[in-house]
Amino acid sequence: MIRNDQELQCTQERIAFFCRLVAHMRQVESPANFRYMASGYLAEIEKMHAEVMAYLSRHASEPVPAEAA
């Protein structure tokens, strides 16, 4: 879970890196290899995107949920 704006920025950079990686794989791998290789990255992108949305849904004045502390 993202706890602050610095972690938000790092997560967004990681998402962008994984997206570029998957986009590159789409161009250079066979369809079967692409699906196999990209699935883990795509799942991680989805997970990180959900964390970003959860963080951005909280107002800056709201406390970080206990499980993230």
Stockholm file with secondary structure:
# STOCKHOLM 1.0

chainA/1-69         MIRNDQELQCTQERIAFFCRLVAHMRQVESPANFRYMASGYLAEIEKMHAEVMAYLSRHASEPVPAEAA
#=GR chainA/1-69 SS CCCSHHHHHHHHHHHHHHHHHHHHHHHHSCHHHHHHHHHHHHHHHHHHHHHHHHHHHSCTTSCCCGGGC
#=GC SS_cons        CCCSHHHHHHHHHHHHHHHHHHHHHHHHSCHHHHHHHHHHHHHHHHHHHHHHHHHHHSCTTSCCCGGGC
//
